[in-house]
Amino acid sequence: MNTLITILLTCSWATGLCAADNFAKDKLVAWCIVPFDAKQRGPAARAEMLTRLGLKRVAYDWRAQHVKEFEQEILQYKKHGLEFFAFWSAHEEAFRLFEKHKLHPQIWKTLPSPKADSQESRVAAAAKAMLPLVKRTQKLSCKLGLYNHGGWSGEPENLAAVCAYLRRHHGAQHVGIVYNFHHGHGHIADFEKSLRLMKPFLLCLNLNGMNDGAKPKILQLGRGKHEAAMIAILRKVGYTGPIGILDHRSDTDTEVALRENLVGLKAILKSLPQ
């Protein structure tokens, strides 16, 4: 009986979605919440804030001034029962700490955009440039997410091609794609096609409010014209992997930004057919 009650309470946040659903609040990944926080919280205050919101997973972005806080961040997440889900880019101190604390977060890194005479050559060159990090993350037992950030390297077709190349030629089954709505405004119209192409490789998909022409680029969920339809496509295509929500607003308290996105996401999910 107690188990049933827990399931029902968990489902209530997202209007009937089961606890195992990737849109359940405790499954969502908080992203862009460190350097973009107007309050500039430290590790303890950040962990407390996430706990207040009911979020349990964090993708950690950072700047040089945060390196000295890496271990404290890890310790605070452990203290508050938070999952260190992903880490932005690469840093040897972070990698040392992951080994020390037996953590295996996803590592998110943007691909280079090589200049070459053919698509085949560009894919091979991009894959070659990533090989040191491919091997490093494999040694750490961490997944490596190729992160869309505009340009050639952010195109779904190219991300999928590099993933396939690395898996086929280097046995890099741990390499996948991290796709961000806020870097994907050029694919609003063909999102279903792009999603189907990326789906076999997707490690995480980060949501954002979406208007034509990225006006504005960062927008709360529920305030754009297209994100509800795009989220409906996620369900249609059967994407059940991790979902992230953003802060990425330097002029706003991260807690406010995340709460607004939680409210917006809840409204969108309620509006969609179950």
N, C-alpha and C positions, 0 to 999 in steps of 0.2 A: 504493500500500500504506500509506504513512504517513497519508494522508487517511482511509482506512478505519479504521486503528487509532485515530485521534483521535475519529472518530464513535462507535466502540464504547466508548471510555472515557467519553465524554460521556454516552452513553446509560445507563451502568451506575449512575449515581446514582439515577435514578428508575425502575429496574427495567424496562428495555426501551423507555422513551420515547425517541423520536428527538431529535437535537440541536436540531431546529427547534421542538420542543414548548414550549408556554408554561410548562410546569412544570419545565423544565430549570433547574438551580440558577443557571446564569449568566444566565438570562433573568428570574429573580425580582427584584422591586423591594423593597428594604428601606425600611420606612416607620415613622415615629414613633421615630426613633433619636437625635435630638439633645437636646431638652429633657427627654426621658424617661430618659436614660441615668444610672443611679445613679453611674457613674464620672465623669460630666461630662467626657468626652473632648473634646479640641480637634480641629481639622480633620485634622492629621497622624495622630494616634492613631486617629481614626475610620476614615480610609482604610486604615490598616494592619490594623485589626480586620476590616473588610469583606473585604479581600484574604485574610486567614487563613481566613475562612469560605467563600471561593470565590464570593462575591456580587459582581456587576458593575454593578448599577443601584441608584440611590438616589433616593427622593423626599424632599426636604429640608424639614423643619419647623423652626421657629425661634422665638425670643423676642427681645425688644429687645436683650438683651446679646449676641446672636449677629450683629447687623448688621455690627459691625466685623470679623467673621471671614468675611464673605461671599466676598471674593475669595480668601482663603487656602483656603477650602473648594473653590472651583473649581479652583485650582491643584493641590491635593492629589489631587483626583479625576483630573485630567489626568495627573499623575505616576504614579498607580497604575492607569491604564487603566480607570477607573470612569466610568459614564455618569451625568451629572446629568440624571436622567430627569424629575423634576417638582419644582416649588417650591410651597410652601403660601402661599396668599393673594397679596397684592400689595405690592410695595415698590419705590419708584423707584430706590434704589441697586442692588437686584438686577437690575432691568430694564436699568440702565445697564451693569452688568457683563456681562449676557447679550449685549448688543450688542457690547461691547468684545471679548469672548472668542468671539463667533460661536456662541453656544449658543441652543438653541430648546427648552427643557424645557416639558413640560405645566405649566400654571398651574392649581392646584386651589383652588376658592373655593366656599363655601356660598352658596346662593341665599337671598334674603330670603323671608319668609313674609308677603306683603301681605294686608291686610284689604280685601276687596271683596265686592260683593253676589253675584257669580257666579264659577264656575270659570273661565270665559272671561276675565273681568276680572282675576282673580288671576294667571292665566298671563301676560296682557299686561303687568301691572304688574311682575311679577317679571322678565320679559324686559327691560322698559324700564330697571329699576334696574341691570341687568347691562351695559347698552350701553356705558358708558365702558370697562369692562374688556374687553368683546368687541372693541371697536375697538383698544384698546391691544395686546392679545394678537395680533390679526390683523396689526398693524404689525410686531410682533416675530417673526412667523412661528411663534408658539407655539400649541399647542392649549389650549383652555380647558375644564377639567373641572368640571362642576357636582357638588359633593361632598355626598353625603347625610349629614346630621348631626341627624336627628330632625325632628319637626314636619312641617308642610305641605310645606316645601321639601325634605324628605328622602324623601318618598313616591315610589316608582318611577314611578307614573302622572304625577305632577306634573313630575318631572325630565324625563321623556320629552316631555311636552307643551311645556315651556319650550324644550327643544332644538329640537323641531320648529318652534315659532313663530319662534325666532331664525334658523333656517336658511331658513324660507319667506319671512319678511318682511324679513330683513336680510342674507341671503346668507352667514350665519355658519356655513359648513360645518365650520369648525375647532372648533366647540363640541360637547362631548359630556358623558358622565357618568362620574364616578368613584364606584363603589359599594363600601361597606365592610360586611362582615359584622357588625362590632361595633356598627354603628349600624342594623342591619337585623333585630334579633331579632323584630320584629313581623311579619316576612314569612318566617319559617321555614316555616310551613305552606303558603304559596302561592309559594314561591321560584321554582319553574319558570315560573309565570305571570309573575311580576315580571321574571325574567331575560329571557324572550322579549320582553317589552315594552321593556326597556332595551337589548337586544343591538345594535340598529342604531346606538346612540350610545355604547356603552361604550368608554372610553379606558383604564381600568384597573379591576381588581376586587381588593380587599384582603381576605385571608382572616383567620379568627379561629376559635377553638374556640367552639362554639355550644350553649348550654343554654337551655331554656325560661325566660322571664322575665329573661334576661340575668344569670343567677346562676352565676358572676360575669360581668360585662360583658366583661372581657379575660381570655381563657383560651387556654392553649397548644393548638395544633393536635393532635388525637388524644386530647384529654382531655374533649371535649364529646360530647353525644349526637347532634348533627345535622350537623356539618360534613362528615363523610364522605359522607353522602347528598347534601348540597348540592354538593360537589365532583363527585360522580357526575353530577349534573344539569348542571353546566358542560360536561362531556364530551358528555352526551346532546344538549344544545341546540346544541353545536358552537361554544362560545366559545373562540376561539384567541388572544385578545388578552392584554395584559400582566396578570400576577398579582403581587400584593404580599403580603409577610409583615410582621407587626408586632413591635415591641417594646412601646411604650405602657405599660410597667410601671416606674414611677419608683423602686420599691424594688429593682430588679434591674439587674445589669450587662447592658447591651444585647447584648453578645456571648453571654451565657448565654441570654437570651430568644430571640434569633434562632436560636441552635443548637437550642434545644428545639423551636422551630417547624419547623426543617428536619427534625429527627428525626421529629416527628409527621407532617409532610406526606409524608415518604418512606414511613412505615408505612401511611398512608391510601392512597397511590397503589398500593402493593404489594397492598393488600387488594381493590382494585377490579378488575373484569374488564378485560382488555386489549383 
